[in-house]
Amino acid sequence: MEDLFRAYWWLMFPMAWFVISGFSSWLNYRKQRETLKLLKTYADKGQEPPESLLRVLDKPIDADSGGPGRPANYWSLFGLFAVLAGGFGIAAYMPETFGVDIGVRFPFTVVALVMGAVSVWALISAMTTRRDRS
């Protein structure tokens, strides 16, 4: 069992993301459900619900979790992927410095190139995206 954890320790990060995203979606679902119950109460009394209550239902259910309605910060993505590309590039061409097997040179080079390409995309997106000044 210890060897299994040692070989697949990195799976904790995607699994944590999966659990946190699921919990966030569940909380957003509960918020929408409670809003609908409150609207039903207003309808049963024959009253007009407040505008702010109706606006809660206008947003998509995943709006608070960084979904399509939230603008991306391309500058931070550029910085992140540039650092990752540089790190993998250095590890690919100086593996003995990091105590890494020399056989990882090709895979690390591929990862560095992919990270570099994503970094260039983020830079172009950051330079061409207009942000609201609100």
C-alpha positions as CSV (number, residue, x, y, z in Angstrom):
1,M,0.0,0.0,0.0
2,E,2.9,2.4,0.7
3,D,4.3,1.8,-2.7
4,L,1.0,2.6,-4.3
5,F,0.9,6.0,-2.5
6,R,4.5,6.7,-3.4
7,A,3.9,6.0,-7.1
8,Y,0.6,7.9,-7.3
9,W,0.9,10.7,-4.8
10,W,0.2,13.3,-7.4
11,L,-3.3,12.0,-7.9
12,M,-4.2,13.8,-4.6
13,F,-4.3,17.2,-6.5
14,P,-6.8,16.3,-9.2
15,M,-8.9,14.4,-6.7
16,A,-8.9,17.4,-4.4
17,W,-9.9,19.7,-7.3
18,F,-12.7,17.2,-8.1
19,V,-14.0,17.2,-4.6
20,I,-13.8,21.0,-4.1
21,S,-15.5,21.6,-7.4
22,G,-18.3,19.2,-6.6
23,F,-18.8,20.8,-3.2
24,S,-18.9,24.2,-4.7
25,S,-21.5,23.1,-7.3
26,W,-23.6,21.5,-4.5
27,L,-23.5,24.8,-2.5
28,N,-24.6,26.8,-5.6
29,Y,-27.4,24.3,-6.2
30,R,-28.7,24.7,-2.6
31,K,-28.6,28.4,-3.0
32,Q,-30.7,28.3,-6.1
33,R,-33.1,25.8,-4.5
34,E,-33.6,28.0,-1.4
35,T,-34.2,31.0,-3.6
36,L,-36.9,29.1,-5.5
37,K,-38.5,28.2,-2.2
38,L,-38.5,31.8,-1.1
39,L,-40.0,32.9,-4.5
40,K,-42.7,30.3,-4.0
41,T,-43.5,31.8,-0.6
42,Y,-43.8,35.2,-2.1
43,A,-46.1,33.8,-4.9
44,D,-48.3,32.0,-2.3
45,K,-48.8,35.3,-0.4
46,G,-49.5,37.2,-3.7
47,Q,-46.6,39.6,-3.2
48,E,-44.0,40.8,-5.7
49,P,-40.5,39.4,-4.8
50,P,-37.6,41.9,-4.5
51,E,-35.5,42.5,-7.7
52,S,-32.4,41.3,-5.9
53,L,-34.0,37.9,-5.3
54,L,-34.8,37.5,-8.9
55,R,-31.3,38.4,-10.0
56,V,-30.0,35.4,-8.0
57,L,-31.8,33.1,-10.5
58,D,-30.5,35.1,-13.5
59,K,-26.9,33.9,-12.9
60,P,-25.9,30.5,-14.1
61,I,-25.6,27.9,-11.3
62,D,-21.8,27.7,-11.7
63,A,-21.2,31.5,-11.9
64,D,-19.5,31.7,-8.4
65,S,-17.1,28.9,-9.2
66,G,-15.2,30.7,-11.9
67,G,-17.4,29.5,-14.8
68,P,-17.9,31.1,-18.2
69,G,-19.2,34.3,-16.6
70,R,-16.0,35.1,-14.8
71,P,-13.1,36.7,-16.8
72,A,-9.8,34.9,-16.8
73,N,-6.7,36.7,-15.6
74,Y,-4.4,35.9,-18.5
75,W,-1.4,37.7,-17.0
76,S,-1.3,35.3,-14.1
77,L,-1.7,32.3,-16.5
78,F,1.1,33.6,-18.6
79,G,3.4,33.9,-15.5
80,L,2.4,30.4,-14.3
81,F,3.0,28.6,-17.5
82,A,6.2,30.5,-18.3
83,V,7.7,29.4,-15.0
84,L,6.5,25.9,-15.5
85,A,8.0,25.8,-19.0
86,G,11.3,27.2,-17.8
87,G,11.4,24.7,-14.9
88,F,10.7,21.7,-17.1
89,G,13.1,23.0,-19.7
90,I,15.9,23.3,-17.1
91,A,15.1,19.8,-15.7
92,A,15.2,18.4,-19.2
93,Y,18.6,19.6,-20.0
94,M,20.2,19.5,-16.6
95,P,18.6,16.3,-15.1
96,E,21.6,15.4,-12.9
97,T,21.2,18.7,-11.0
98,F,17.8,17.6,-9.8
99,G,18.6,14.0,-9.3
100,V,16.3,13.0,-12.2
101,D,17.0,10.0,-14.4
102,I,18.5,11.0,-17.8
103,G,15.8,9.1,-19.5
104,V,13.3,11.8,-18.8
105,R,14.9,14.3,-21.1
106,F,12.5,13.8,-24.0
107,P,9.3,13.7,-22.0
108,F,10.4,16.8,-20.0
109,T,11.2,18.6,-23.3
110,V,7.8,17.8,-24.7
111,V,6.1,19.1,-21.5
112,A,8.3,22.3,-21.6
113,L,7.3,22.9,-25.2
114,V,3.6,22.4,-24.4
115,M,3.8,24.7,-21.4
116,G,5.7,27.3,-23.5
117,A,3.0,27.1,-26.1
118,V,0.3,27.7,-23.5
119,S,2.3,30.5,-22.1
120,V,2.5,32.2,-25.5
121,W,-1.3,31.8,-25.9
122,A,-1.9,33.3,-22.4
123,L,0.4,36.2,-23.3
124,I,-1.4,36.9,-26.6
125,S,-4.8,36.6,-24.8
126,A,-3.6,39.0,-22.0
127,M,-2.4,41.6,-24.6
128,T,-5.6,41.4,-26.7
129,T,-8.3,41.1,-24.0
130,R,-10.1,44.3,-22.9
131,R,-11.1,44.5,-19.3
132,D,-14.0,46.4,-17.9
133,R,-13.0,49.3,-15.7
134,S,-16.0,48.9,-13.4
